Amino acid sequence: MTAIGDGFKNIFLAGIGAMAITGEKSKELVDQLVAKGELTVDQGKQINSELQHKADEATQGVRDGALEARMAAMSPEERERFAAKAAEIAADQNARDAAKADKDDGPVEVEVDSVEDGDAAEAPTEGEAAASAPQA
């Protein structure tokens, strides 16, 4: 069972390596064409973006295929445990992402150095602030 898992892992890693090499080589080709003046910089960026998108899709396909193959080698009980663990990990990650988003949207603290006399207007007292507040 371990040999099968290692085989799938190696296939998965080989696929990712192939996609990385393809992406690097395509970028080199685009850069060469731009240097020769056969492509404008904007065309080169567009082609590079398209190639990156295609590489991402192919990599996702390799990942999905490796996952399907791995799950096909599992018993129904193992698949059930795997799915439960994956759901647990996803829930933990979602909670971390939400906590990070809440932290990012929270109040911003600003540290202020001391103010020299005459550098800032004098703050009103509580009574002055209440007296100047608009009346409803």
C-alpha positions in Angstrom: 0.0 0.0 0.0 2.9 2.4 0.8 4.6 1.7 -2.5 1.4 2.6 -4.4 1.2 5.9 -2.4 4.8 6.7 -3.1 4.2 6.0 -6.8 1.3 8.4 -6.9 3.3 11.0 -5.0 6.2 10.7 -7.5 3.7 11.0 -10.4 2.2 14.1 -8.8 5.6 15.7 -8.1 6.8 14.9 -11.7 3.7 16.6 -13.1 4.3 19.7 -11.0 8.0 19.7 -12.0 7.1 19.4 -15.7 4.6 22.3 -15.3 7.3 24.4 -13.6 9.8 23.8 -16.3 7.2 24.5 -19.0 6.4 27.8 -17.4 10.0 28.8 -17.1 10.8 27.9 -20.7 7.8 29.7 -22.0 8.8 32.8 -20.1 12.2 32.6 -21.6 10.8 32.2 -25.1 8.5 35.2 -24.6 11.4 37.3 -23.3 13.5 36.3 -26.3 10.7 37.3 -28.7 10.2 40.6 -26.9 14.0 41.3 -27.1 14.0 40.6 -30.9 11.1 43.0 -31.3 8.8 40.3 -32.6 6.4 40.9 -29.7 5.6 44.1 -27.9 6.0 44.0 -24.1 2.2 44.1 -23.6 1.8 41.1 -26.0 4.5 39.3 -24.1 2.8 39.9 -20.8 -0.5 38.7 -22.2 1.0 35.5 -23.6 2.9 34.9 -20.4 -0.3 35.3 -18.4 -2.2 32.9 -20.7 0.6 30.3 -20.4 0.6 30.7 -16.6 -3.1 30.1 -16.6 -2.8 27.0 -18.7 0.0 25.7 -16.5 -2.1 26.3 -13.4 -5.0 24.3 -15.0 -2.7 21.5 -15.9 -1.2 21.4 -12.5 -4.7 21.3 -11.0 -5.5 18.4 -13.3 -2.5 16.5 -12.1 -3.4 17.1 -8.5 -7.0 16.0 -9.0 -5.8 12.9 -10.9 -3.4 12.0 -8.1 -6.1 12.5 -5.5 -8.5 10.3 -7.4 -5.9 7.6 -7.8 -5.0 7.7 -4.1 -8.7 7.5 -3.1 -9.3 4.7 -5.5 -6.7 2.6 -3.7 -8.4 3.3 -0.3 -11.0 1.2 1.3 -14.4 2.8 2.0 -13.5 3.2 5.7 -10.2 4.9 4.8 -12.0 7.2 2.4 -14.4 8.2 5.1 -11.6 8.9 7.6 -9.7 10.9 4.8 -12.8 13.0 4.0 -13.5 13.7 7.7 -9.8 14.8 8.2 -10.0 16.9 5.1 -13.2 18.6 6.3 -11.5 19.2 9.7 -8.5 20.8 8.2 -10.6 22.9 5.9 -12.7 24.2 8.8 -9.5 25.0 10.8 -8.1 26.9 7.8 -11.4 28.8 7.3 -11.4 29.8 11.0 -7.8 31.1 10.7 -8.6 33.0 7.6 -11.7 34.6 9.2 -9.6 35.5 12.3 -7.0 37.1 10.1 -9.6 39.0 8.1 -11.1 40.3 11.4 -7.7 41.3 12.7 -6.9 43.1 9.4 -10.3 45.0 9.5 -9.9 46.0 13.2 -9.0 49.4 14.6 -5.7 50.8 13.8 -3.5 51.9 16.7 -1.3 54.9 16.2 1.6 55.8 18.5 2.1 59.5 19.0 5.2 61.0 20.2 5.0 63.8 22.8 3.7 67.2 21.5 5.7 70.3 22.2 4.0 73.4 23.6 2.5 75.4 20.8 2.6 72.5 18.3 -1.0 71.5 18.8 -4.3 73.2 19.7 -5.3 72.7 23.3 -8.0 70.0 23.7 -11.4 71.2 25.1 -12.4 70.1 28.5 -15.4 67.8 29.0 -17.6 70.7 29.8 -16.5 72.7 26.7 -17.0 69.6 24.5 -20.5 69.0 25.9 -21.4 72.7 25.5 -20.2 72.8 21.8 -22.0 69.5 20.9 -25.0 70.0 18.6 -28.4 69.9 20.4 -31.0 67.5 19.2 
